[in-house]
Amino acid sequence: MNQKPNNHYTSRILAKFFDIKAAEILSIHLTDFILVHIEGEILNQILPYILAFIVFLVYDTSFQFFANGSLGKKIFNIHLVSKENENQQIPITTIFNRSFYVCCFGLGFMIPKISTLFVLFNIFYLFKNGTTHWDKVLKLKPVFKPISIGRMILIAFCFFILLNSYYQLIKDYF
């Protein structure tokens, strides 16, 4: 019997959701700080997506390199290691390439309607193959450590704060 290892799909998906929302919150604050809103101008429509893309790349790469995991991975106790040498730190170029792959091919350049299709395809790929395409190409593997009851409470609290702050930002748009 060829049985795939337990890859904690839910943890991976929720950790990535947490990271996406954290990067979106940062990009919304930067958009309000940087942009001058002019109705109907094409630049004000495109620039927030470009800014979200850049913020996610910087956020994911810097946290993964300097803190050995993004905030989402940290609260879910997920760590990335190289398949070739698990004890060695992953080079920043590999981490940047992974963040770029995730943002482009995993999240559809963070453009809402496109990203839905990309995310659904990648969830299917993850369930079918047991890993993501970018981790396979870059020879990385996530290591899942046990989640205690205290960490579960921390996860719930962090998601409550994250979603509440996200709601506070977007409630004026509706």
C-alpha positions in Angstrom: 0.0 0.0 0.0 1.3 3.4 -1.0 0.2 5.7 1.7 1.0 9.4 1.7 2.3 10.9 5.0 0.1 13.0 7.1 0.9 16.5 6.0 -1.4 18.5 8.2 -3.2 20.1 5.2 -5.5 22.1 7.4 -2.5 23.6 9.4 -0.7 24.6 6.2 -3.8 26.2 4.6 -4.7 28.1 7.8 -1.1 29.3 8.3 -1.0 30.6 4.7 -4.4 32.2 5.2 -3.1 34.0 8.3 0.0 35.2 6.4 -2.1 36.4 3.5 -4.4 38.4 5.7 -1.5 39.9 7.7 0.2 41.0 4.5 -3.1 42.4 3.2 -3.5 44.5 6.4 0.0 45.8 6.0 -0.6 46.6 2.3 -3.9 48.4 3.1 -2.1 50.6 5.6 0.7 51.3 3.2 -1.8 52.0 0.4 -3.6 54.6 2.6 -0.3 56.1 3.5 1.3 56.2 0.0 -1.6 56.7 -2.4 -3.6 59.8 -3.2 -7.0 58.6 -4.1 -8.3 60.0 -7.4 -11.5 58.5 -8.6 -11.3 56.7 -11.9 -7.6 56.8 -12.3 -6.2 53.5 -13.4 -3.0 53.7 -11.3 -5.0 53.9 -8.1 -6.8 50.7 -9.2 -3.7 48.7 -10.1 -1.2 50.0 -7.5 -2.9 48.3 -4.5 -2.4 44.9 -6.1 1.2 45.6 -6.9 1.8 46.9 -3.4 0.1 43.8 -1.9 2.3 41.6 -4.0 5.5 43.4 -2.9 4.4 43.4 0.8 3.7 39.7 0.7 7.1 38.9 -0.9 8.9 41.1 1.7 6.8 39.8 4.6 7.1 36.1 3.7 10.8 36.2 2.8 12.0 38.3 5.7 10.1 36.3 8.4 11.1 33.0 6.9 14.8 34.0 6.8 15.2 35.9 10.0 12.6 34.2 12.2 12.7 30.7 10.6 9.0 30.9 9.7 6.3 33.4 9.0 3.8 34.4 11.7 1.3 31.8 10.4 3.9 29.0 10.4 5.1 30.1 13.9 1.6 29.9 15.5 0.9 26.5 13.9 4.4 25.2 14.8 5.4 24.6 11.2 9.0 24.8 10.1 10.6 24.6 6.6 13.7 22.5 6.1 15.8 21.6 3.1 15.4 18.0 2.0 19.1 17.8 1.3 20.4 19.1 4.7 17.8 19.5 7.4 20.2 21.1 9.9 21.4 23.9 7.6 19.6 27.2 7.3 17.8 27.7 4.0 19.6 30.3 1.8 17.7 33.6 1.3 17.6 33.2 -2.4 15.7 29.9 -2.0 13.4 31.5 0.4 12.7 34.4 -1.9 12.1 32.0 -4.8 9.7 30.1 -2.7 7.8 33.3 -1.7 7.7 34.3 -5.3 6.4 30.9 -6.4 3.8 31.0 -3.6 2.7 34.6 -4.6 2.6 34.0 -8.3 1.5 30.3 -8.7 -0.1 29.7 -5.4 -2.0 32.9 -4.9 -2.5 34.1 -8.5 -0.5 37.4 -8.0 -2.9 38.2 -5.1 -5.6 39.3 -7.6 -8.9 38.2 -6.0 -10.7 36.5 -8.9 -7.6 34.9 -10.3 -6.3 33.8 -6.9 -9.4 31.8 -6.2 -8.7 29.5 -9.1 -5.0 29.2 -8.3 -5.7 28.4 -4.6 -8.3 25.7 -5.5 -5.9 24.1 -8.0 -3.0 24.2 -5.4 -5.2 22.7 -2.7 -6.1 19.9 -5.1 -2.4 19.5 -5.9 -1.5 19.4 -2.2 -4.0 16.7 -1.4 -3.1 14.7 -4.4 0.7 14.8 -4.1 1.3 15.5 -0.4 3.3 18.6 -1.1 3.1 21.8 -3.0 4.8 22.3 -6.4 7.2 24.9 -5.2 8.4 22.8 -2.3 9.0 19.9 -4.7 10.9 22.1 -7.1 13.0 23.9 -4.4 13.6 20.6 -2.5 12.0 21.9 0.7 9.7 20.1 3.2 7.6 21.4 6.0 8.1 19.9 9.4 5.1 19.8 11.7 5.5 19.8 15.4 2.7 18.9 17.8 0.2 21.6 18.7 -0.7 21.8 22.4 -3.9 23.0 24.0 -2.3 26.3 24.9 -1.2 26.8 21.3 -4.7 26.0 20.1 -6.0 28.8 22.3 -3.2 31.1 21.0 -4.3 30.2 17.4 -7.9 31.1 18.1 -6.9 34.3 19.8 -4.6 35.3 17.0 -7.2 34.6 14.3 -9.8 36.6 16.3 -7.5 39.6 16.4 -6.5 39.3 12.8 -10.0 39.0 11.4 -11.3 41.7 13.7 -8.5 44.1 12.5 -9.2 43.1 8.9 -12.9 43.8 9.4 -12.2 47.2 10.9 -10.2 48.1 7.8 -12.7 46.9 5.2 -16.0 47.8 6.8 -15.9 51.3 5.3 -15.7 49.9 1.8 -19.1 48.2 2.1 
